[in-house]
Amino acid sequence: MSTAVVVDAPGEHRLTAHEPVPPAAGEALVRVHAVGICGSDREVYQGNRPEGYVRYPLTPGHEWSGTVAEVGAGVPAGLVGRKVVGEGFRNCQVCDRCHAGETTLCTAGYEETGFTQPGAMAATLTLPARLLHVLPDDADLTAAALLEPAACVAAAALKANARPGERVAVVGTGTLGMFAVQFLRAGSPGELLVVGTRPDRDKLSRTFGATDFRTKDQELPADFDVVIETAGSASAARTAASLLRRGGRLVLTGIPAPGAEGLDPTDLVVRQLEVHTVFGAPPAAWAHTVRVFGAGLLSPLPLVTHELPLTGFAEAIELAGSGDPAVGKVLLRP
């Protein structure tokens, strides 16, 4: 029997029988191959996700990969059998922000797969077909389950607009940080520094293309053209800004706890720093991610350390928040 994870309320979950939802017009039904666990899934389970950004009861799962099994009316039949990943934001497509391609800023309100709409911790997922991105036929679906966080970093890389030969840096060595290294490396930087808190991430950072690695308590160089911050800690934004040259470009992706120490506005103005932020991934970032992945320039699999069945949901949540250096990305397999 097919199953699904349901979080009824913070701290309360169950495994239940799953009935596939037939795709309506414009929709597709996907057989889920793998689904990732991230910090926001822990927020859903622990009950500390901001109000309005979760709706219980809920089947979580916004990082996923799978194969199209069925399509509804108006959807090309050629999608059936194709390997896919999918955007999470259920944007309206008619507001001015959606028309501008900024679908994560949709003015119709927040709706997202795995948070306010049923997610992929189930045997199948039904969603609007317009949100799907088709993968190459030979794509590794286990690796592809990590393309959602990769797409968020792709949005940062596109905003950073790093040019070949520029000095670039990444602050943060988690999943997002390691993807940032790979995206920046693909642009042929003159130098690529990674700054983190864990010395054990030195080797992996260099494997992905870093030319230097420092922990944040070491002496840090400066005069970088571009810095992408992925840590989300209270001090990460200031550390990232300190690395930049005058007129440098900073992209913030991490979300620190409320009340975190912010950037110094005087420093931003005097040094004329260009600051961008990212929350989620618009279609252009997803398309960029799939192209880079298909070209073999993204390597997600080294980030995966644990794969569990859906019955291991509680264990997966604990692993993902354990802080154990041996735990990287945790996947569930329906």
N, C-alpha and C positions, 0 to 999 in steps of 0.2 A: 504494500500500500504506500502511496506517495505521502510524504509528510511535509510539514512546515513548522517553523518556529513562530510562536506568537508571544509577544510581551504584553500581558494584560494591564500591567501597571508597573511602576518602578520596583525592581527587585522580584517581580513575579513573571515567570514564563512557563510555557508548556509546549510540548510537541503534539501537534494535532494532525488529523487526516487532512490531506490537501486535495482539493478538487480543482483542476485547471479551469481557468475562466476563459470561455470561448472568445476569441477576438471579435470585437464589434467593428464597424466600418472605420477604417483608418488605423486599426490596431494590429499588433502581431503578438503571437504567443511564442515564448522562447523557453526551450529546455535549458535550465540552469546547469552549467558545468561546475563553476566554483564561485564562491562569494567571500570577499575579504572582511576582516574585522578591523575597525579603526577606532580612534578616540571618541568620535561622535556616536558610535554604536554603544560604547561604554556609558556615554552620557544618557542615551536613551534608556539603557537598562538600570542605571543608577538614579535616574530621575532628575539630573541636573542640567538637562538641555534647556535653553531659554524658552520661555513661554511663547507659544505660537509656532515653534519649530519642531513640534512632535505632536502626534495625535494617537492616543491609546484607545483600544487595543491595536497592536501593530505587528506586522511581520517586517522585521528590519532587513537591511541588506541593500546598500547603494553601490557597492563595488562588486561588479560581477562580470561574467562572460558566459556565453552559451550559444545555442544553435536554434535558428528559427524553425519551429515545427508547424506553424499554421498562420495564415494571415486572413484579415477581414476584408470586406468589400473595399475596393479602391486602392488596395495595396498591391504592388507588383508581385505576381506569383513567383517570380524568380528569386525572391528573398528566401523562400522555403529551402531549408537545407544549408543556408549560409551561416558561417560563424560570425557572431556579432558581439559588440559591447553597446552600452546605451547611456545617454545623458540622463541625469537624475532630475533636473529641474523641469517641472511640468508648466512651462511658460505659456502665456496666452496667445502669442504670435500676432496680436493685433495692436498692442500699445506702442507708444513711440520708442521705448527702450528695446522692445523685441524687434521692431522694424530696423533699428540701428544695429542689430546683431548682439546687443547686450542683454541676452535672455536671462542672465542671473540677476538682473535688476528689474525684472518684469514688475510693472506697477499694479498688476491684478492681484498681487499677494503671493505669499510663499507656499508652494506645493512641491514636494520632492519625494521621489521613490525612496522607500525605506525609512521615511520620517513622518510624512503625513499621508502617503499613499503606500499600498502594499509593496514590500521589497522582495529581494531575491533569496532570502533564506527559506526556500521552498523548492519543490521539484520543478515548478514552472513559474514564469512571470509574464503577465500580460500588460502591455504598455503601448502608447502611441508609436506607430512605426516610424514617424518622422524623427524620433529620438535615437534611432538605431544608427550605428556606424559599422559598416561591413568590413570584416577582416580578410586578409589573404586566405586562400583555401588551406595553405599549409601552416597557418598560425597555431601556436601552442596556446590552447585555451586556458591552461593553468597560469601561464605568464600573463595572458591578456586580462585576467581578473584584476590585475593591478593597474589597468589603464585609467581608471577613474582618478586615483590620486595623481597619476602621471599627467592627466589632462589639466588638473588644477595647476601643476607646476608649469605645464606648457603655456598656460595663460600668463604666468609670471614671466616666462622666458620671452614671450612675444612682446610683452610690455617693456621688458628690459632692453630689447632691441640691441643686444650685444653684437658688435661688429668684429670680423676676423682681426686678430692681433691685439684686441683690447685686453686689459687686465681685469679679470672677473673673479668674484668670490661668492661663496655660499656660507651662510651661517645656519647651522643645524645639520645633524647627521642621521636623522630618522629617515623614514621612507621618502618623504618629500625632499629632504636634502639630497639624498642619493640620486633621485630623479633629476633634481636641479643640476647636479654635477654632470649628468649624462647629456642633458639638453644643452648646457653651456659648452661642453666639450665638442659637441657636434658642430658648433659655430667656429671652431679653430681659434680659440683664445690664445693670446700671447702668454698668459699665466692664469692658473686656476687654483685659487686658495680655498681650502675648506676649514671652517672654524667650528669647533664643537666642544662638548664636555667630556667625551669618552675617547681616551687614547686608542682603544681597541678598534675604532672606526678608521684609523689612519690607513691601514692596508686596503680596506674595501674602497675608501675614497680614491686612492691612487689607482686601484683596479678600474674604476669607472672613469678615470681621466684627470684626477687632480694632480697638480704639479707640486703642491705644498699642503701641509696639514698642521694646524696649531690648535691647542686647547685654548679656551678663552682667557685662562689665567697666565698664558705665556705672552711675551712681547709680540704685539701684532703689527704687521706692516700697514702702510696707508697708501693713498693715491691710487686706489682702484677706480676703474671707470664704471663698473657695474657691481652691485651686490644684491643677491636674492636672499631674503631672510625666511627661514622655514621653521624655526624652533618654537616660536610662540611663548617663550619664557618672558619674565618681567623685564629682563635687561637686554634681550636679543636685539631689539630694534636699535637701541643706542649703540650696541657693539657693531651692528651692521653699518650704521651711519658713520661711525668713527673710522671705518676702513676706506671711505670714499675720498676721492680728490674733490677739489672745488668744482661744482657743476656736475658732479657724478650722479648716477641714476640708481635709485634704491627701490626695490619691490618687496613689499611686506605680504607674507602669506599666512604667518602664524597668528593665532588668536589667543592672546594671553588672558589670564583671569582678570575680572573687573578690578580696577584700581591699580593696574600695573604702571610702572614708571614709563612715561612717554618720551617722545623725541623733544629735544630742546628747540622751540620755534626760532629762537635767536640764531642758533647754529644753522638751521635750515635756510634762513633768509640770508645770513651773511655769506655762507658758502654756496648759496644758490643751488641747493640740492634738489633734484627732481625726484619726487616721491610718488609711487604708485602702490595700490593695494589690490589684492585678489581675493574674491570669495566665490568659490566654485569655478566652473569652466563653461564658457559659452561655446557654441558650435564650432567656431574657428579654431579654438584650442583643441577640441576633440579631434577635428579633422587633421590638425597638425600632428597630434599624438599618434594617430593611427598610421599616418604616412611615415613618421620617424620609426615607429615600431616595425612596420612592414619592411622598411629599408635595413633593418637589423642594427639600428643605432641606439635602441633601448634594450636593456637587459634586465627585466624584472625578476627572473627566477632566483638569482642569488640573494634576493631580499626575503624569500619565503623560507621559513624555518619549521613551520608546523602546518599539517593538513589533518583535519578532523571531520568526522561525519556530523550531520546536523544534531545528532544526539549529544554531541560534545559542546553545544553552545555555551553552557555555563563555564566549562573549562577554558574555552577559547577566550571568553571575556576576561577571565582571571589572568590567563597568559598574556593577553594584550596589554594589561595594566600592571604587570608584575614588576617592571623595571629591570628584569633579568637581562643582562647583556647577550645571553644566548638566545633570546626570543626576538625574532624579527617580525616579519609579516605572518599573520595567522590566517589560514583559509579554512572555510567549511565546504564540504563536498556533499551536495544533496544526493 
